[in-house]
């Protein structure tokens, strides 16, 4: 069996959508989910917050 088939059968999670391609609404939902779960030290959370700030600056 190839490695690709083994990975899909093992139930590995799908890759996350790139942060740059997320809408502002999607970013806000993900940030809220991290805060509810108290995972605010996560690197992914920090990247989401940074991207949110960048989007806010560019809309001014």
Secondary structure as UniProt FT lines:
FT   HELIX           3..9
FT   TURN            10..11
FT   HELIX           19..21
FT   HELIX           24..36
FT   TURN            37..38
FT   TURN            40..41
FT   HELIX           43..58
//
